Amino acid sequence: MVTVPFKAALGLGLALVLNNRVRFSNPLRAAVMMPWIVPTALSTLGWFMIFDPVFSPISWLFRHLGWIHQNINFLGDPTLAMSSVCLANVWRGTPFFAITILAGLQAVPVEMHEAAAIDGANLWQRFLHVTVPHVKGVVLIASLLSIIWTFADFQLIYVLTKGGPANETHIFGTYAYQIGLSATQIGMGAAIALYMFPVLSVFAVILLVYLRREA
């Protein structure tokens, strides 16, 4: 859930950029969706190479700039591992927010912006009082869906860290897999997996109640 505000903010900014009429806007919108479309396991392998303790291009760049003297162990340090997982999750989830919010922006009547501009509202005031009220419902729905999907994002965690180091990056899915299958404690693993149900049910109910109120 920590990554949701970052995904929402970046997605909103990206949607505002894509909402402008520019050349090649349709190919750009399709390109923005690539992180979301590519299978999670494949895109996570790319991040695994970026965070590699030996061949990481980030470590290579920082070493040549003189900022560090040895490679950064992104996935071996608990704090860096959690930050690395969050970064990969934000990268993957931002396009979903961007395209969803873009759809909401497309539904904002142009006449409302023109009327607000005639009344003397500047760009920020038009954004705050015209754009935000129209897209806040879309942002809420996207946020709830993102929270639900993040809880069940097994592939990203398993490929990057397998829950390590020292179980610092586990989510319910990967921890249930480790306990239930790797440690052969099937009952405990099933209990961990079922623990997700009431948590996700709360967000599902909030989403359904909101959609019913908006209908």
Backbone bond lengths (Angstrom), bond angles and torsions (degrees), N, CA, C in turn:
res aa  C-N    CA-C-N  psi(-1)  N-CA   C-N-CA  omega(-1)  CA-C   N-CA-C  phi
1 M - - - 1.458 - - 1.528 111.73 -
2 V 1.339 116.33 -20.90 1.458 120.23 -178.68 1.525 110.78 -62.99
3 T 1.323 116.54 -32.14 1.464 120.12 -175.25 1.524 113.07 -80.15
4 V 1.323 118.39 -15.41 1.461 120.59 -174.18 1.537 112.99 -60.90
5 P 1.341 120.68 -45.77 1.474 118.83 177.87 1.526 113.36 -59.27
6 F 1.345 116.83 -37.73 1.459 119.44 178.24 1.520 110.84 -66.21
7 K 1.330 116.72 -43.10 1.461 119.88 178.97 1.525 111.21 -64.90
8 A 1.327 116.19 -39.27 1.468 119.56 179.81 1.524 111.06 -66.33
9 A 1.340 117.04 -44.39 1.465 120.75 -179.19 1.527 111.37 -65.65
10 L 1.330 116.53 -46.81 1.468 119.67 179.18 1.521 111.15 -66.71
11 G 1.327 116.42 -39.27 1.458 119.77 178.54 1.519 112.19 -64.12
12 L 1.334 116.71 -39.18 1.464 120.66 177.54 1.524 110.65 -64.15
13 G 1.326 116.59 -45.97 1.461 119.43 178.48 1.516 112.29 -61.38
14 L 1.321 116.05 -42.96 1.464 120.37 179.27 1.517 111.05 -65.72
15 A 1.327 117.12 -39.42 1.464 121.05 178.65 1.525 111.39 -63.93
16 L 1.331 116.95 -40.02 1.464 120.18 178.27 1.526 111.07 -63.27
17 V 1.334 116.32 -37.31 1.465 119.85 177.81 1.531 110.54 -68.47
18 L 1.324 116.51 -45.43 1.471 120.56 -178.09 1.519 112.45 -70.31
19 N 1.330 116.74 -19.97 1.466 119.80 -179.24 1.524 112.38 -74.67
20 N 1.336 117.03 -16.46 1.462 120.28 177.33 1.524 110.39 -75.01
21 R 1.297 115.54 150.10 1.468 121.02 178.68 1.530 108.90 -81.71
22 V 1.314 115.60 104.47 1.460 121.29 178.79 1.526 108.42 -129.83
23 R 1.333 115.45 165.10 1.459 119.41 177.19 1.527 110.07 -67.79
24 F 1.312 114.91 144.68 1.466 122.14 178.75 1.529 111.89 60.20
25 S 1.330 115.98 34.63 1.468 118.66 -177.69 1.532 111.68 -65.23
26 N 1.341 117.12 -38.99 1.464 119.14 -179.38 1.528 112.43 -66.42
27 P 1.354 119.46 -46.02 1.473 118.17 174.69 1.534 112.80 -60.77
28 L 1.348 116.88 -35.14 1.459 119.58 178.10 1.522 111.24 -64.86
29 R 1.317 116.57 -41.36 1.466 119.79 178.96 1.527 110.64 -65.40
30 A 1.329 116.07 -38.09 1.466 119.17 177.21 1.523 111.05 -66.03
31 A 1.344 116.44 -39.18 1.467 120.35 179.93 1.527 111.13 -65.96
32 V 1.338 115.93 -36.55 1.464 120.11 179.81 1.527 110.60 -61.74
33 M 1.321 117.25 -31.12 1.460 120.64 -177.62 1.516 113.74 -78.18
34 M 1.327 118.23 -9.08 1.463 120.73 -174.20 1.535 113.25 -56.35
35 P 1.346 119.86 -46.24 1.475 117.78 178.87 1.521 113.52 -58.69
36 W 1.339 116.75 -28.99 1.458 120.45 -179.54 1.523 111.55 -83.18
37 I 1.343 116.69 -30.96 1.460 121.06 -176.21 1.525 111.76 -80.80
38 V 1.328 116.88 -40.24 1.466 120.66 -177.38 1.528 109.37 -59.90
39 P 1.336 118.12 136.49 1.470 120.17 177.87 1.528 111.75 -52.68
40 T 1.323 115.71 137.74 1.462 120.95 -173.87 1.519 112.46 -57.76
41 A 1.325 116.91 -41.79 1.464 119.91 -177.87 1.522 111.27 -61.48
42 L 1.351 117.12 -39.31 1.463 120.34 -178.89 1.524 111.29 -70.39
43 S 1.327 116.97 -46.80 1.467 118.90 -179.74 1.530 111.24 -65.63
44 T 1.332 117.20 -33.53 1.456 120.09 178.92 1.524 111.21 -68.50
45 L 1.335 117.80 -32.24 1.457 120.21 174.54 1.528 110.90 -60.28
46 G 1.340 115.93 -37.21 1.460 119.30 175.51 1.516 111.67 -61.96
47 W 1.325 116.86 -44.02 1.470 120.36 177.08 1.521 110.86 -65.56
48 F 1.341 117.06 -34.61 1.460 120.27 177.97 1.527 110.76 -61.45
49 M 1.334 116.97 -38.16 1.466 120.86 177.27 1.533 110.69 -69.95
50 I 1.338 116.97 -37.63 1.466 120.32 178.35 1.524 110.88 -63.23
51 F 1.337 116.83 -37.37 1.462 121.29 -177.85 1.531 112.73 -93.40
52 D 1.322 117.89 8.69 1.458 120.87 -178.20 1.534 110.23 -58.03
53 P 1.337 118.33 134.68 1.465 120.00 -176.80 1.524 114.26 -68.22
54 V 1.344 117.78 -18.33 1.459 121.19 -178.32 1.518 112.14 -105.68
55 F 1.336 116.96 -46.09 1.465 121.18 -171.37 1.529 113.40 -108.07
56 S 1.303 118.92 15.83 1.460 121.89 -178.14 1.528 111.39 -60.24
57 P 1.346 118.20 124.92 1.465 119.46 176.76 1.527 112.81 -65.94
58 I 1.323 116.88 -25.44 1.471 119.93 177.36 1.523 109.95 -66.90
59 S 1.334 116.58 -46.64 1.459 120.27 177.69 1.525 110.94 -62.82
60 W 1.335 116.02 -40.43 1.472 120.20 179.20 1.525 110.56 -60.20
61 L 1.339 116.49 -46.22 1.455 120.64 -179.66 1.521 111.54 -63.44
62 F 1.323 116.74 -46.58 1.463 120.23 -178.46 1.525 111.83 -64.74
63 R 1.328 116.75 -35.46 1.459 119.38 177.79 1.524 111.16 -65.94
64 H 1.331 117.08 -42.44 1.463 120.84 -179.09 1.530 111.65 -71.61
65 L 1.325 116.87 -23.54 1.466 119.93 174.86 1.519 111.44 -83.39
66 G 1.320 116.68 -8.68 1.459 120.73 179.46 1.506 114.56 82.01
67 W 1.337 117.14 12.83 1.459 120.02 -178.16 1.522 112.03 -80.95
68 I 1.328 117.57 -29.01 1.463 121.71 178.96 1.523 108.28 -133.18
69 H 1.325 115.98 163.74 1.462 120.50 -179.76 1.522 112.11 -114.95
70 Q 1.329 117.33 -10.84 1.464 120.70 175.84 1.526 109.01 -145.60
71 N 1.320 114.86 159.91 1.463 119.82 -176.26 1.532 111.54 -60.64
72 I 1.327 114.56 148.82 1.462 121.21 178.38 1.521 108.74 -87.44
73 N 1.302 116.89 130.37 1.465 121.62 178.08 1.529 108.81 -90.82
74 F 1.326 115.54 78.85 1.464 120.67 -173.68 1.523 112.55 -58.11
75 L 1.320 116.79 -44.97 1.458 120.78 -172.97 1.521 112.91 -95.40
76 G 1.331 118.11 -0.07 1.458 121.17 179.64 1.512 113.53 -100.12
77 D 1.322 116.82 -19.04 1.464 121.64 178.24 1.537 108.53 -96.80
78 P 1.338 118.51 130.74 1.475 119.92 -175.91 1.526 114.15 -55.37
79 T 1.336 117.08 -44.63 1.465 119.79 -178.63 1.516 111.42 -68.96
80 L 1.341 117.04 -44.83 1.453 120.60 179.62 1.517 111.50 -67.51
81 A 1.319 117.10 -34.58 1.468 120.27 179.15 1.526 110.63 -64.49
82 M 1.326 116.58 -45.04 1.467 119.78 178.08 1.524 111.00 -63.72
83 S 1.327 116.98 -41.44 1.469 120.49 178.25 1.522 110.90 -64.56
84 S 1.326 117.38 -38.31 1.459 121.55 179.77 1.527 110.82 -65.69
85 V 1.324 116.20 -42.98 1.470 120.45 177.90 1.526 110.39 -63.11
86 C 1.335 116.77 -43.21 1.471 120.36 179.18 1.525 111.04 -63.56
87 L 1.339 117.03 -39.83 1.461 120.41 179.24 1.526 111.18 -62.65
88 A 1.337 116.51 -44.53 1.460 120.06 178.27 1.528 111.24 -64.13
89 N 1.333 116.70 -38.20 1.461 120.66 178.85 1.516 111.58 -66.67
90 V 1.340 116.96 -40.71 1.469 120.93 177.78 1.526 109.92 -63.94
91 W 1.331 116.94 -44.26 1.473 120.85 179.49 1.520 110.78 -59.14
92 R 1.308 116.50 -41.58 1.457 120.19 -176.93 1.533 112.02 -75.56
93 G 1.323 117.38 -34.75 1.463 120.07 -173.82 1.512 115.14 -88.92
94 T 1.340 117.79 -20.69 1.467 120.23 -177.80 1.529 113.31 -59.33
95 P 1.345 120.21 -42.09 1.473 118.92 179.31 1.524 113.86 -58.96
96 F 1.327 117.58 -34.81 1.465 119.68 177.62 1.522 110.66 -62.37
97 F 1.326 116.60 -44.44 1.464 120.08 177.01 1.524 110.30 -63.98
98 A 1.326 116.84 -42.28 1.464 120.49 -176.57 1.523 111.54 -61.40
99 I 1.326 116.92 -49.12 1.468 119.83 -177.93 1.520 111.12 -69.40
100 T 1.329 117.36 -37.77 1.470 120.31 179.19 1.524 111.05 -65.35
101 I 1.337 116.13 -46.03 1.468 119.58 178.97 1.522 110.48 -67.88
102 L 1.337 117.07 -34.60 1.463 120.05 177.44 1.521 110.95 -59.94
103 A 1.324 116.44 -39.99 1.469 119.60 176.34 1.526 111.02 -61.54
104 G 1.343 116.66 -38.46 1.462 119.44 176.50 1.512 112.29 -67.41
105 L 1.334 117.06 -38.16 1.462 120.63 178.47 1.522 111.70 -65.18
106 Q 1.323 116.04 -35.47 1.460 119.94 179.37 1.534 111.95 -64.87
107 A 1.342 115.31 -23.52 1.469 119.27 -178.60 1.527 113.02 -89.09
108 V 1.332 117.74 -5.43 1.468 119.91 178.61 1.527 108.80 -74.30
109 P 1.325 118.39 122.07 1.472 120.18 -179.44 1.523 112.08 -61.91
110 V 1.311 115.80 132.20 1.468 120.93 179.23 1.528 110.19 -63.54
111 E 1.343 115.83 -32.14 1.463 120.08 -177.85 1.524 112.19 -60.76
112 M 1.343 116.74 -31.54 1.460 119.69 -179.72 1.528 110.79 -68.71
113 H 1.325 116.88 -39.84 1.458 120.13 175.73 1.527 111.18 -65.12
114 E 1.325 116.02 -40.96 1.459 119.64 179.91 1.520 111.06 -65.80
115 A 1.338 116.42 -41.28 1.466 119.90 179.03 1.522 111.07 -64.93
116 A 1.340 116.85 -40.79 1.457 120.53 178.83 1.523 110.87 -65.43
117 A 1.352 116.98 -38.52 1.464 120.57 178.57 1.525 110.66 -65.81
118 I 1.325 117.16 -39.08 1.467 120.97 178.17 1.524 110.54 -64.37
119 D 1.341 116.36 -35.25 1.463 120.69 179.34 1.520 112.69 -75.84
120 G 1.338 117.13 -2.47 1.463 120.57 175.96 1.514 115.28 100.01
121 A 1.333 117.56 7.60 1.465 119.67 179.90 1.523 110.08 -73.58
122 N 1.330 116.33 134.77 1.457 119.15 177.09 1.532 110.01 -82.91
123 L 1.336 116.69 -176.83 1.461 121.09 -174.93 1.525 111.51 -61.72
124 W 1.341 116.97 -44.02 1.448 119.95 -179.50 1.529 111.65 -65.54
125 Q 1.322 117.69 -40.76 1.461 121.21 179.51 1.522 111.26 -65.95
126 R 1.349 116.44 -37.68 1.469 119.00 177.34 1.522 110.40 -66.16
127 F 1.332 115.98 -38.91 1.458 119.19 178.32 1.528 110.89 -64.55
128 L 1.346 116.30 -43.17 1.464 121.44 -174.44 1.521 112.47 -72.09
129 H 1.330 117.12 -38.21 1.465 120.50 -171.56 1.529 113.89 -105.70
130 V 1.327 117.80 -11.57 1.466 120.28 178.31 1.526 111.05 -115.05
131 T 1.322 116.13 -52.14 1.465 119.45 -175.02 1.524 111.89 -72.34
132 V 1.341 116.66 -50.30 1.468 120.38 -174.70 1.529 112.63 -58.85
133 P 1.339 120.83 -46.61 1.473 118.89 179.10 1.520 113.42 -59.57
134 H 1.336 117.69 -29.47 1.454 119.84 -178.46 1.528 113.03 -80.28
135 V 1.317 117.69 -25.90 1.469 119.61 -175.51 1.534 112.92 -107.00
136 K 1.331 118.48 -4.61 1.470 119.01 -175.43 1.529 111.30 -64.49
137 G 1.329 117.35 -34.15 1.458 120.11 176.96 1.520 111.76 -65.50
138 V 1.327 115.71 -41.38 1.460 120.43 178.10 1.524 110.75 -64.34
139 V 1.327 116.22 -41.54 1.473 120.21 179.26 1.521 110.61 -63.91
140 L 1.324 117.52 -40.02 1.462 120.93 179.78 1.521 111.09 -64.53
141 I 1.322 116.23 -45.31 1.466 119.76 179.55 1.525 110.56 -63.21
142 A 1.329 116.74 -44.83 1.462 120.16 178.88 1.527 110.94 -62.66
143 S 1.331 117.31 -37.70 1.461 120.73 179.95 1.525 111.10 -66.16
144 L 1.322 116.76 -43.84 1.464 120.01 179.22 1.523 111.12 -63.90
145 L 1.323 116.86 -43.45 1.463 119.88 177.56 1.519 110.99 -63.53
146 S 1.334 116.73 -39.56 1.457 120.37 179.50 1.528 111.06 -64.26
147 I 1.314 117.62 -40.36 1.461 120.78 177.89 1.519 110.74 -62.08
148 I 1.325 116.38 -44.49 1.469 120.54 179.52 1.523 110.55 -62.34
149 W 1.334 116.71 -45.35 1.468 119.76 -178.96 1.522 111.88 -68.25
150 T 1.328 117.92 -35.10 1.463 120.60 179.94 1.519 111.17 -65.94
151 F 1.340 116.53 -37.87 1.452 119.99 176.73 1.529 111.20 -58.98
152 A 1.323 116.84 -32.24 1.462 120.98 -175.97 1.521 112.94 -106.48
153 D 1.327 117.62 17.48 1.474 120.80 -175.56 1.530 110.25 -81.10
154 F 1.305 115.29 70.91 1.468 121.65 -174.95 1.528 112.39 -66.48
155 Q 1.331 116.79 -44.35 1.461 120.39 -171.15 1.525 112.85 -61.95
156 L 1.325 117.32 -44.72 1.456 120.61 -176.36 1.529 111.03 -61.18
157 I 1.333 116.78 -47.44 1.460 120.48 -178.81 1.532 110.36 -66.98
158 Y 1.324 116.81 -43.63 1.469 119.61 -174.36 1.519 111.64 -66.83
159 V 1.325 117.41 -40.07 1.460 119.82 -179.13 1.528 110.63 -71.89
160 L 1.317 117.74 -40.34 1.467 120.46 -175.74 1.534 112.95 -75.71
161 T 1.315 116.97 -53.35 1.470 119.64 -169.46 1.522 114.51 -128.83
162 K 1.345 117.42 -15.01 1.478 121.59 -172.37 1.535 111.40 54.42
163 G 1.310 115.69 28.18 1.459 120.54 178.67 1.513 114.42 90.88
164 G 1.320 117.78 -9.18 1.464 121.22 -178.51 1.528 111.05 -85.42
165 P 1.331 117.24 -176.95 1.475 124.99 -6.99 1.529 111.62 -78.41
166 A 1.330 114.70 143.87 1.475 121.47 178.61 1.524 111.87 56.02
167 N 1.356 116.06 38.40 1.475 122.28 176.22 1.523 113.42 63.07
168 E 1.318 118.04 23.54 1.465 121.23 -175.52 1.522 112.95 -77.00
169 T 1.327 118.99 -24.54 1.468 120.89 -174.21 1.526 112.81 -112.85
170 H 1.314 116.78 17.91 1.466 119.30 180.00 1.528 111.02 -67.87
171 I 1.331 114.85 145.83 1.452 122.07 162.40 1.529 106.44 -115.40
172 F 1.324 117.13 177.21 1.465 119.32 -175.86 1.524 111.76 -57.56
173 G 1.342 116.54 -41.31 1.464 120.14 -176.29 1.518 112.54 -64.69
174 T 1.322 117.11 -48.61 1.459 119.84 -178.05 1.530 111.24 -70.31
175 Y 1.332 116.50 -35.62 1.466 118.61 179.05 1.528 110.77 -68.78
176 A 1.328 116.60 -39.30 1.464 120.11 176.75 1.526 110.51 -63.23
177 Y 1.327 116.72 -39.59 1.472 120.48 177.58 1.524 110.90 -63.95
178 Q 1.334 116.75 -44.43 1.463 120.14 -178.42 1.522 111.44 -63.96
179 I 1.332 116.45 -45.52 1.464 119.97 -177.89 1.528 111.11 -73.70
180 G 1.333 115.88 -44.35 1.459 119.35 -172.90 1.512 114.56 -76.00
181 L 1.343 117.68 -39.78 1.458 120.43 -175.36 1.525 112.55 -105.35
182 S 1.335 116.71 -50.79 1.464 118.41 -178.79 1.522 111.84 -66.54
183 A 1.340 117.21 -41.17 1.465 121.07 179.76 1.524 112.38 -94.41
184 T 1.333 116.82 0.73 1.480 124.11 177.16 1.521 113.40 56.71
185 Q 1.328 117.42 27.99 1.463 120.74 173.43 1.529 107.54 -100.45
186 I 1.315 115.30 78.39 1.464 121.00 -171.29 1.523 111.73 -60.13
187 G 1.309 117.31 -44.03 1.461 120.36 -178.89 1.515 112.67 -61.98
188 M 1.324 116.37 -45.41 1.464 119.83 178.73 1.520 111.15 -64.88
189 G 1.336 116.19 -40.63 1.469 119.56 178.44 1.518 111.68 -63.13
190 A 1.338 116.87 -40.82 1.469 120.67 178.20 1.525 110.77 -64.54
191 A 1.337 116.64 -38.67 1.469 120.05 179.18 1.522 110.94 -64.60
192 I 1.330 116.55 -40.37 1.468 120.33 178.47 1.521 110.11 -64.76
193 A 1.344 116.29 -43.53 1.468 119.82 179.93 1.525 111.17 -63.66
194 L 1.333 117.28 -40.89 1.464 120.63 -179.37 1.519 112.10 -69.69
195 Y 1.341 116.78 -22.22 1.465 120.07 178.83 1.525 111.01 -63.63
196 M 1.343 116.93 -23.98 1.467 120.06 177.76 1.518 111.66 -67.55
197 F 1.325 117.07 -27.64 1.461 120.42 -172.32 1.526 113.67 -58.87
198 P 1.350 119.79 -53.08 1.478 117.59 -179.91 1.521 113.08 -64.86
199 V 1.344 116.38 -33.13 1.464 119.03 179.82 1.521 110.57 -65.61
200 L 1.327 116.00 -49.21 1.460 120.02 -179.83 1.520 111.53 -69.18
201 S 1.329 117.33 -29.13 1.471 120.34 178.91 1.518 110.92 -62.96
202 V 1.328 117.03 -37.40 1.461 120.38 179.34 1.521 110.80 -59.69
203 F 1.345 116.16 -47.63 1.459 119.77 180.00 1.525 111.28 -67.87
204 A 1.328 117.01 -36.03 1.469 119.99 178.01 1.525 110.83 -64.25
205 V 1.330 117.01 -41.29 1.468 120.64 179.03 1.523 110.52 -64.99
206 I 1.345 116.73 -43.75 1.471 119.89 177.66 1.527 110.27 -58.16
207 L 1.325 116.58 -43.72 1.459 121.04 -179.56 1.516 110.79 -63.33
208 L 1.332 117.76 -45.75 1.464 121.06 -178.71 1.528 111.72 -65.92
209 V 1.335 116.36 -40.37 1.470 119.65 178.86 1.521 110.46 -63.27
210 Y 1.336 116.26 -42.82 1.463 119.01 179.94 1.521 110.67 -64.35
211 L 1.338 117.47 -44.14 1.464 120.30 -178.98 1.530 110.44 -63.37
212 R 1.337 117.65 -37.35 1.459 120.32 179.04 1.529 110.82 -67.31
213 R 1.312 116.82 -38.79 1.473 119.94 178.77 1.528 111.30 -67.40
214 E 1.334 116.73 -33.31 1.460 119.99 -179.10 1.525 112.29 -79.81
215 A 1.324 116.85 -21.29 1.474 120.13 -176.85 1.525 111.50 -70.04
